[in-house]
Amino acid sequence: MEINFLAVLVAALSSFVVGFIWYNPKVFGTIWMNEIGMTDEKAKKSNMLKIFGFTFIFAFMLAFMMQVLTIHQFGALGMIGGDTTKALPSYQAFMTDYMDAFRTFKHGAFHGFFAGLFLALPIAATNALFEQKSWKYTLVTAGYWIIVMTLMGAIVCGWK
C-alpha cells in the first residue's frame, strides 16, 4: 500500500475548483461575504499569495488524510505496524485477495461525505457558535467542506 501523491495533489486542487464555484457571487459567495462582513475593498487588500498558498497546503494535508479515511487497505497496513517487510505471510495473502476491494470513486465519495458530515460540520458549527456566526454562515461553510471531502474521498480512493 503506497501513498498516491498524484491523487492527493489532484484532490487538493479540487478544493479550489469547488471553492471557485461555491463562493461565486451567483452561488453562495454573496451570502458568505455578507455573513462575515467582507467587502470588495477589504478583499482586495488581502495577501492572496499567502491565502492561496496556505489554502493549498491545508488542502493537501486534508487530501493526504482522506486516503486513511477512505481506503480500507490502510487499516490492514496499520495492523502490521506499517512495515510490510516484517509482516507475516498472511498479510500478503490478504492484500493479494483484497488489494482493490472497495477502491472505487463511489466508495470514496461515500466515506468522504460522511467524514465531511461528521468531522467538518461539527468543527465548523462549533466555531460558528463561539464566534456568534449565523446558521447561514455555518451551512455555507460546512456545506463547502462536505462537498470538498466527498470529492477528495472519491479521488483518492478511486484513483489507482
C-alpha positions in Angstrom: 0.0 0.0 0.0 1.6 3.2 -1.1 0.6 6.9 -0.9 -0.6 8.1 -4.3 0.8 11.6 -4.3 -0.7 12.4 -7.7 -4.2 11.6 -6.4 -3.6 13.7 -3.3 -2.4 16.6 -5.5 -5.5 16.4 -7.7 -7.8 16.0 -4.7 -6.1 19.1 -3.1 -6.6 21.1 -6.3 -10.2 20.0 -6.5 -10.9 22.1 -3.4 -10.0 25.2 -5.5 -12.4 24.2 -8.2 -15.2 23.7 -5.7 -14.4 26.9 -3.9 -14.4 28.9 -7.2 -17.9 27.6 -7.9 -19.2 27.5 -4.3 -18.1 31.0 -3.3 -19.0 32.6 -6.6 -21.4 35.6 -6.0 -24.1 33.8 -8.1 -23.9 30.7 -5.8 -23.0 31.3 -2.1 -20.3 34.0 -2.3 -22.6 36.9 -1.6 -24.3 35.2 1.3 -20.9 34.3 2.8 -19.4 37.8 2.3 -22.5 39.3 4.0 -22.4 36.9 6.9 -18.7 37.6 7.7 -18.9 41.3 6.9 -16.5 41.1 4.0 -16.5 43.9 1.4 -14.8 44.0 -2.0 -12.5 46.7 -0.8 -11.4 44.6 2.2 -11.0 41.5 0.0 -8.7 43.5 -2.4 -6.4 44.3 0.5 -5.8 40.6 1.2 -2.5 38.9 0.6 -3.7 36.4 -2.0 -0.4 34.6 -2.3 -0.4 33.9 1.4 -4.1 32.9 1.4 -4.0 30.6 -1.6 -0.6 29.2 -0.6 -1.7 28.2 2.8 -5.0 27.0 1.4 -3.2 24.6 -0.9 -1.0 23.3 1.9 -4.0 22.7 4.1 -6.0 21.1 1.3 -3.0 18.8 0.6 -2.9 17.8 4.2 -6.6 17.1 4.2 -6.4 15.1 0.9 -3.5 13.1 2.3 -5.5 12.1 5.4 -8.6 11.3 3.2 -6.7 8.2 2.0 -6.7 6.8 5.5 -10.4 7.6 5.9 -11.5 6.1 2.6 -9.0 3.3 1.7 -9.6 0.3 3.9 -6.3 -1.3 3.0 -4.5 1.4 5.1 -6.2 -0.3 8.1 -4.6 -3.6 7.2 -1.2 -1.8 6.9 -1.7 -0.3 10.3 -2.4 -3.7 11.8 1.1 -4.8 10.9 2.7 -1.6 12.1 3.3 -0.1 8.7 6.4 -2.1 7.8 5.5 -4.7 5.2 8.9 -6.3 5.4 8.1 -7.5 9.0 4.6 -8.8 8.1 3.5 -12.4 8.4 2.8 -14.2 5.1 -0.9 -13.9 5.9 -0.7 -10.1 5.3 0.5 -10.6 1.7 -2.2 -13.2 1.1 -4.8 -10.9 2.5 -3.6 -8.0 0.3 -3.4 -10.2 -2.7 -7.1 -11.1 -2.2 -8.3 -7.7 -1.2 -5.9 -5.1 -2.7 -8.6 -3.4 -4.8 -11.6 -4.2 -2.6 -13.8 -1.1 -2.2 -11.3 1.0 -4.2 -13.9 2.9 -6.2 -14.8 6.6 -6.7 -18.3 5.8 -5.4 -17.0 4.2 -2.2 -14.5 7.0 -1.6 -17.3 9.6 -2.1 -19.4 7.7 0.4 -16.7 7.8 3.1 -15.7 11.4 2.2 -19.3 12.6 2.5 -19.6 11.1 6.0 -16.2 12.4 7.0 -17.4 15.9 6.0 -20.8 15.4 7.8 -19.3 14.0 11.0 -16.0 15.9 11.1 -16.2 19.2 9.1 -19.8 20.1 10.1 -19.3 19.7 13.9 -16.0 21.7 13.7 -17.4 24.5 11.6 -20.6 24.6 13.6 -18.8 24.7 17.0 -16.5 27.5 15.8 -19.6 29.4 14.4 -21.4 29.1 17.8 -18.5 30.6 19.7 -17.9 33.2 17.1 -21.6 34.0 17.1 -22.0 33.5 13.4 -25.3 32.7 11.8 -26.6 29.4 10.7 -26.4 30.7 7.1 -22.7 31.1 7.6 -22.4 27.6 9.2 -24.3 25.9 6.4 -22.4 27.6 3.7 -19.0 26.9 5.3 -19.8 23.3 6.3 -21.5 22.6 3.0 -18.4 23.6 1.2 -16.3 21.2 3.3 -18.8 18.4 2.9 -18.7 18.7 -0.9 -14.9 19.0 -0.9 -14.4 16.0 1.4 -16.8 14.0 -0.7 -14.9 14.8 -3.9 -11.5 14.3 -2.2 -12.6 10.9 -0.9 -13.7 9.9 -4.4 -10.5 11.0 -6.0 -8.0 9.4 -3.5 -10.0 6.2 -3.1 -10.9 5.6 -6.8 -7.6 6.7 -8.3 -5.4 3.6 -8.8 
